[in-house]
Amino acid sequence: MITVSWNFKTGWAAPELRPYGPLTLMPTASVLHYATECFEGMKFYRGYDGGLRLFRPDRNCRRMLSSAARIALPAFDPTELQKLIQKLVSVDGGRWLPKGRPGEFLYLRPTMIANGAGLGVQKPKEALLYIIAVCFPAFDGPSGTQRMDPTQVVNGNGDATVQAKKPGLKLLASREDMFRAWPGGFGYAKLGANYGPSLIAQAEAKARGFDQILWLFGPQCDVTEAGASNFFVVWRTREGKMQLVTAPLQDKTILDGVTRGSILELVEQRLSRGPADLGILEIVERKYTMGEIEEAAEEGRLVEAFAAGTAVRSNSLLWTVGLY
Ligand SMILES: *Cc1c(COP(=O)(O)O)cnc(C)c1O
C-alpha cells in the first residue's frame, strides 16, 4: 500500500510504499467519531490485448479532491494522486494480474481519513491518505452468463419447474422514509457517510430476494441511483423519439460516475446525431419519476433499464425494476 500523511502546519509528507498492514489510530481519531473520510473506487485491468491499464484515473483523482473538500479534508494535486496510484500498480499489478488471465482486475481504493486525536468537533488538523489494492469478488460471472443458474419457478398450475433465470438484476424501490441523499447534502461526494446509513435498506432488499435498492427521492418518487451505481432508462416518447434518460447532477444528490460520464459521451458521439434511419438516441439528463417509468412500461414504450458503475463487472445489464 501507499500512505501519505498530512498535517496542517507542515502539509503533505513524502509518500511511503509499504506492505499492506494495520494502521495505528487513537480511539479519539476524528474519523471514528465524525465520519471524516472519503474514498475512490477504480480498477486496474489486464486487457485482452495483454496490456495493463487504468480507466480514466484522472477523473477519479479529481472526484476525490472534490469529495475531500466536502468533508473538510485537505486539498491535494490530483495529478500527484494519480502518480501514486500508477506507482502502486506498477509494483503490484503484474504480480496479481498475470499475462495469461485477460479480463481480470484489481480493485483500487484510494482513501483519506482524519486520523488526528481529539474529540473536538472541528476541521481536521491531521490526515492520512492511503491507497490499497484488493482482489474484489466479481458481482457476476463473465458478461452474458450472469445469473443463468437454474431457479425453481412455480407456474400457474402450481407445478414447480426448473428454468434458467434471465440475466439481469432485480431492484427494490426505496421506501418514502429513507433517502440516500438530498439537496444541500453530500450525495455527489464519495464519503463513507453516504454508505453506512444505506446498508439496512440494501440488506432488506437482499432478504426479500432483490439484488439492490433503487433509490427514489421525494414525494413524487424521483428515480436517482441504484445501489452504488448510476441508473439509466431507455424509452420511446409518445411522439416516437428514443431517449436515454438519467438523473441530472445539478442539485448534487447524484454521484458523478466515471462510467455514467463515459456512457453519455459515447452516446453523444455515436448515437445522438446522424441519419434518422440509424436510430437516434437522444440524451436526456433530467428529473424523472417512478410513475413515468410505470407509464412507459404500461404503454409498451420502455426499452431497457441499466445500472452503471465501476464495481459492476458486466458492461450493461438489463435490470428489472421491482416496486412496492
Ligand atoms: C461510485 C458510485 C457510482 C459509480 O461511479 P463510477 O465512477 O462509475 O464507478 C455511482 N453511484 C454511487 C452512489 C457511487 O458510490
The ligand as a MOL file (V3000), in Angstrom:
LIG
                    3D

  0  0  0     0  0            999 V3000
M  V30 BEGIN CTAB
M  V30 COUNTS 15 15 0 0 0
M  V30 BEGIN ATOM
M  V30 1 C -19.1060 5.0430 -7.0510 0
M  V30 2 C -20.5420 5.3030 -7.2580 0
M  V30 3 C -21.1200 5.3460 -8.5380 0
M  V30 4 C -20.3710 4.9380 -9.7930 0
M  V30 5 O -19.2920 5.7340 -10.0930 0
M  V30 6 P -18.1900 5.1940 -11.1230 0
M  V30 7 O -17.1910 6.2920 -11.1490 0
M  V30 8 O -18.8580 4.9860 -12.4230 0
M  V30 9 O -17.6670 3.9250 -10.5500 0
M  V30 10 C -22.4520 5.7090 -8.6420 0
M  V30 11 N -23.2010 5.9900 -7.5570 0
M  V30 12 C -22.6930 5.9490 -6.3090 0
M  V30 13 C -23.5770 6.2710 -5.1540 0
M  V30 14 C -21.3530 5.5790 -6.1210 0
M  V30 15 O -20.8630 5.4980 -4.8840 0
M  V30 END ATOM
M  V30 BEGIN BOND
M  V30 1 1 1 2
M  V30 2 1 2 3
M  V30 3 2 2 14
M  V30 4 1 3 4
M  V30 5 2 3 10
M  V30 6 1 4 5
M  V30 7 1 5 6
M  V30 8 2 6 7
M  V30 9 1 6 8
M  V30 10 1 6 9
M  V30 11 1 10 11
M  V30 12 2 11 12
M  V30 13 1 12 13
M  V30 14 1 12 14
M  V30 15 1 14 15
M  V30 END BOND
M  V30 END CTAB
M  END
